[in-house]
Amino acid sequence: MKKFSLDVSGPLKDVRVLDLSRLVAGNMLSVYLADFGADVIKIERGTTGDDLRNWREEGHDIYWKVYGRNKRSMVLDLKSQEGLEHLKKLVRHSQVFVENFVPGGLEKMGLAPELLLELNPSLVIVRISGWGQTGPFNHKPGFGTLVEAMSGFAFLNGYADRPPVLPPLALADMIAGVYGAAGVLTALRVAEKDGRGQVIDLSLFEPIFSVIASEATKYKLTGVPTMRSGNQSTHTAPRNIYECSDGKFVAMSGSMQSMAMRIFDAIGHPELKTDPRFCTNDVRVLYRDELDAIIGKFIFARTQAQSLDIFETAGVTVGPVCSVADLLDHPFVVGREAIVELEDYELGSVSMHNIVPRLSESPGGFRRPAPALGEHTAEILAELNDLL
């Protein structure tokens, strides 16, 4: 089990981040910065704090434990003059400011970007919203569910004979958070070079749309939006999840021509290489159901372990379908340390993702567990008194 240590540093150790956001996107953004050493101060409401604290399992705030790690918590009443003055003083001595109020909310608080940049001309301000600070939807509250639906993602997800399917997690927020972290690092580069701060307008819509953006070009060419195809692909075959005789599953991808040919040999059907239905990717896509029936029959006659052994020996790109229960003691995950056990005062230990990505010369680390609400308020106020 790994332990938190304040002795652990990181390449962003001189970056102070004021995170006024709530829920997922902002926390995903700031946990990335915190993992690499940034001093992330969560500015929270005194009664409830960040709403992510309320996402609980069996009474425990496990989502906060994961995405609140390496941060400090400060309670400020931003409706009071004293609270605003404390925040403004922190702004003068910070590099990044993150918020996800409905567009216009920051201005109503008397904290318009123009004022923040006047206080600190090199400040990087991240404004997270569902639909962006501009455009006809900028006045609307934005939730990931609505964005996942409207972006085209849900329309692509699922099966053609069933309704569109939303992701089972806050995917739009997570993708936006990663994009936001990249935007912050880009803007910090500019601030460090010429002292010029700026505003990052980060919507939830655009990041998730970017991962399916090729669909726009495809539609312009064909005039037909891509229909849901389950686990199959509309542009390559074979690609699917297949059931094994023991009720477990394997995933297969034959996206390259050479790999498809190798699959045909592995399942004992080399004649498929010259079959006019399967000899090229273009025709395989047209006859993918027939091809899946042949491959599925072969796999269903064997256990998952037997299938993996056969295909791995043949150099075929096949892997197991795992639940998190399978991953915790999986040889790959254990050997790679992709999941770490970190000490926790409530549960003894908690499992979560390791630092991502891995930097060879300036890695991140685990400095502190997710803080209790307002845990560092007094500490940060004392630091404020020492600031000029």
N, C-alpha and C positions, 0 to 999 in steps of 0.2 A: 504494500500500500504506500502511495506517495503522500508526503506531507507538504503542507504549505509552508513557505519560508519567506520572510521579508528580505532575506539576504539575496533572493533571486532578483536579477535585474532583467533588462531587455533593451532592444534598440530604440524604443520609444520612451525611455525613462524620463526624458526631459519634456514630455508632452502632457499637459494637463487638459482633460476633457470634462466639460460640464454637460452631463446628460440629463435633460429634463423630459425625455421621452418616456412613454409607457408601453407596456406589452412587448411585441416581438421584434419588429424591424430595428428600432433604436437599440435594443439590448443586443441583438445580433451584431450590429455595427460596433457598438462600444466594447463588447466582450472580445472581439478580434483585437482592437487596439489595446485593451487591458492585458490580454494574454502576452502581448509583446512589450509590456512594461509601462504603458501609459497610465498615468494617475487618473482613473475615471471616477469622477464624483457624481453619484446619482443624487440629483436634487429631487426630493420626494415630499409629498404631502404628509402632514403629521398624523392624520387619522388612518389612512389606508395604504399609503405608499404606492409604489408601482403596482398596477393591476396584475402584473405577472405573478406577484406573490399569491394571488388568489387562485391560480391554477394548481389545484392540489390533487394528490393521490393518497388515499387513506390518511388524510389530515396533514400531509407533509407538502411543503411548497417545493416540489422537486424541480419544476421548471426554473424557478428562481435560483435554486442551488446550482444549476448548470450554467445558466446564462447571466447570473449575477456574480459569478466568480471573479476574483481579482479586482473588484470594485470597492469603493467606499460609499457609505450612505450618509447623506446630510438632509435633515428635515429643515425646510424653510417655508415660511408663510409668505408666498409671493403676492398676497393681497394686502400685506402690511408694508408700510414704508421701510421699516427696519429690515424685513426680509429682502425687499428689492435692493436696498443699499448693500447688503451683504453679497447679493448675487452680482451686482455691478462691480464690486471690488474684486470678486473672483474673476469676472470677465476680463478685467485689466491685466490679470496675471495668468491667463489661460490661453491655450492655442486653438481649442476646438469647442464649439457650442452646438449641442444637438437638441432638437425639439420636434415634436410631432403633433402640435396643436392643429386644429382646423385652420386652414389659411386665413390670416387676419387675426388669429388669436394672440400671437406674439405682439402685434401692434396694439391690441386692446389693453394689453398689460403694461404698455409704455416701454416695450423693449423691441421696438422696430429694428431691423437689421442696420439701418442707417445710424441709429443711436449706438448699437453694439460696436459697429466699426469705428465710430467716433471715439468710443472708450478704448478700443484696441484695434488699430488699423490693420493689423496682420491676422486678425481672428478669422478662422474658418467656421462658417455657420452652416449647419446641415438642417434643412427644413424638410421633414418627412411628412408626406400626405398621401392619400389614396390616389389622387388624380393630378397632383402637381399644383404649383402656386399660380399658374396661368391657365387659360382655356375655359371653356364653358362649364366644366364640372368643378372648378376650383372651390366653389362654395359648398360642395357636398362632403359630408363625412365619408371617409374611405376605409372600408374594412377588407381584409385580404380575401374573404369569401366572395365579395362582390367583384373584386378585381380578377380573381381566378376564373370567375364565370365570364366576365365581359372581355377579358384579354384573348379569348379563344382557346385557352388551355383546357378548360372543362369540356368544351365541345370535342376536342381531340381525344379525351381520356375516357376509356370504357369500351363498350361494344356497340356496334351499329344498331342492333335490335333492342337496345336499352337506352335509358336517358343518359345524358352527359354525367360525368362523375367528378366531384370535387376531390382534391387531394386530402388525405386524412391527417394533415398537419398544416401549419401556417406557412405554406410554401412561398406564397407571394412575398410575405414579410421577410422570410429567411433570405430569399434571393436579393431582395432590395437591401437588406442589411450588408450582404457581402459586397454588392455594388457600391453601397455607401462608404464602406471602409476603403475601397479602392479610390473612390472620389476624394476622401479625406486625405489619403496619403499623397495623391496628385496635387491637391490644393496646398498641402503643407510644403511640398517641394517648391511651389511658387512663392509662398510666404517666406520661406527660409532664404530664397535667392534674392528677392527684391522687397520683402516686407509688406507685400500686398495681400490682404485678406480677401475673401469673397464668399458668396452665398452658393451653396449646393442645393439645387432644387431636385429633391429625390422623391419621385412618385413611386407607388407600389406597382402601378400599371406597366410602366415602360420596362423595368427590369425583367418581369416574368414574360412579357411579350417578346423580349429580345431572344429568349431561348427557343421560341417557335417562329421567329421572324421570317424564316425561309418560306413559311406558308403563304405569306403575302405575295411573294414572287411566283410561287406555284399557282396560286389562284389567278393571277394576272395572265399566266400562260394558258391555263386550262379552262378557266371560267367556272371551276367546280371546287368548293372547299373540301379539304380532306375529311373523309368520314372516319369515325372511330373504328379501330380495327383490333381492339383488345390488346393482346401481347404481340400480335403480328406487326410487321412494318409495312408501310405502303410503298416503300422504295427499295426494299431488299428482302430476299428470301433464300434459305429458311431463317426465320427468327421467331421464336416462341418459347413458351414454358410448357414442359411436357411432364405428365404424371408418370411416376414409377410404380412398380408392383407393390412397394411397401407404403404407398400413400404419400410419399415425399415427392419432390419436384426438382427438375433440373431446367436451367435456362440455356438456350443454344443461340448462337449468332453465326450465320454463314454469310456475312456481308461482303466478303471478298470471293471472287470467282474460284481462286485456288482452294479456299476453305470449303466451299460448297462441294467441290470435287472430292475433297478429303473426307467429308461427311458421308458421301455416297459409298466410298470404299469401306468406311468404318461400320456402316450398317449392313454391309454385305450386298449392296446393290450397285456395283460399278456400271451396270448398263444404263443407269439414270444419267450418266455423264453425256450420253449421246441421244437421250430421249428428247424429242423436239419440245416437250413441255417443260423440261428442266435444264436444258443445256446452257442457257444463258440467264443472267439475272432478270432481264426484262420479261422473259417468258415464265420464269419461276414465280415472279410476283403475280402474274395472271393466274397461275395454277397452284398458288400457295396452299390452298386447302387440301388438294390432292397430295401435295408433297408432305404436308404436316401429318396426314393420315398414315403415310408410309413410315415416316420417322417416329411418330407417336406410337405406332404398333411395336416397333423395335424396342423403344425405351420402356413401354408399359410391361414388357415381358421380363424386365430386370429391375433389381432394386436400385435405389439411388447410388449406393456405393459401387455396384457392378457397372452401372452406366458411366459413372465418373471415371472409373478405372479404364474402361474400354476407350472412351473418347480421349482421355488424357494420354493414354499410350499412343493413340493415333495422332496426337497433336491437334485435336479438334477443340475449338473454343466453346466449351461447355462448363457450367459451374452450378453449384447447388443453390436452391432457393432457401434462404435462411430466415428464421425469425431472430429477434434479439436474444432469445433464450439459447439459440444455437451459437450465437456469436461470442457470448461472454467467455466461453472456454475453448473457442475455435483456435486451432493451431496458428492460423494466419494472424488472427487478431491478437493473440497472446504474444506471438513472436514479433509482431510489428509494434506492439503496445498501442494499438489504435484506440483501445478503450482503457482508461486508467481508473484505478480506485483511489479516491481522495478522502482523507479523514473528514469526518463530519460529527459535530458535537451532539446531534440528535440521533442519527442513524448509525453512528460508528464509522461508516464509510459510504460513499456514494460513487456510482459508476457514471462516467461521462466521457466525452470525446477528448482525445489528447490535443495538444497544440497543433493547429493547422494553419498554414503549411509548415514544413520543417526547414528551417534555415540553418545551414551548416556552420556559419560563422557568428550569427547573432540570433540564437534561438530565443523563443519565449519561455515562459515558466509559470509556475503556480505560486503566487505570493500570498494570497489570502482567500478564505472561503467567502461565499456570498454573504454580504453583511445583513445583520438585523436592521430593521427600520430605524434610521437615525443613529446607528451605532457610532458613527464618526463625527457627529455634529459638533461636539465640544472640541474634538481634536482639530477639526478644520477651522473653527472659529478662532482657536488659539493661533493657528498658522496665519489666519487673516490679520491678527494683531501684529504679527511680525513683518507683514508685507508693507512696503513703503506706500 
